[in-house]
Amino acid sequence: MIIEQISLLLISLLANGLSAMAGGGAGLLQLPVLLFLGLSFSSALATHKVASVALGVGATLRHLREKSLDRRFCLFILACGLPGVILGGVLVLRLPESLTIFSLGILTSSLGLYSVLRSQLGISAEPRHRDTVGLLIGGMVLSLIGILNGSLTSGTGLFVTLWLVRWFGLDYKSAVAYVLVLVGIFWNGGGAITVAWQHPPHWQWLPALIIGAIIGAYSGTHFALSRGNGLIKRAFETLTIAVGMKLIYDGCMLFG
């Protein structure tokens, strides 16, 4: 029992520390471990979703010291994404997994490769698309990502990170801050409530996962902020490609 709790704590520390540096992807490590330890997919998903809210809490504790978030832009991201998150949370336990996960893996890997090929992408802020049409298009895409966030297990925070960089011209450090605070707490919170309402999480494992997430997220955020956009960009690219390959593999196994 003690070894199990320590293992969960360490996995949560690692997964959320990496996620805090890259702007998403904690489920790459955390969810497979929960499945390996014997939880059903529904129970593991609900447990992971609830624990993932702590990622946003840990990152928020660090980002509050920076005071770098624009309140109106925060409300825009929440208004666009939360309805999709709830819809995705309702659909997740009703949709076939194999094709969706495989397709998501291809798309996620492509995000990382795109960032690699665009060497200057996200290194400095170049605000754009803040007019009505730009906000409308940007908000529609955020709504679609919100549906993915509610219905899938990992990697969707990385989608938001790259979209904020590519469409709205944020640098990686600012984009990750918005993702960890807004997606981490509010989007993940909405998804957690929706999924947990349909299937209860494994409550006994949540304390270790939550403690690990808060400490890991705070530490990862602090390290990323101290090193700047170059490190965050590399972390994003590494984790998106890794998450994508993992999802492709999972999708192939489900096809089999």
Buried (B, 14 or more C-beta within 10 A) or exposed (E): EEEEBEEBBBBBBBBBBBBBBBBBBBBBBBBBBBBEBEBEBBBBBBBBBBBBBBBBBBBBBBBEEEEEBEEEBBEBBBEBBBBBBBBBBBEBBEEEBBEBBBEBBEBBBBBBBBBBEEEEBBBEBEEEBEEEEEBEEBBEBBBBBBBBBBBBBBBBBBBBBBBBBBBBBBBBBBBBBBBBBBBBBBBBBBBBBBBBEBBEBBEEBBEBBBBBBBBBBBBBBBBBBEBEBEBBBBBBBBBBBBBBBBBBEBBEEBEE
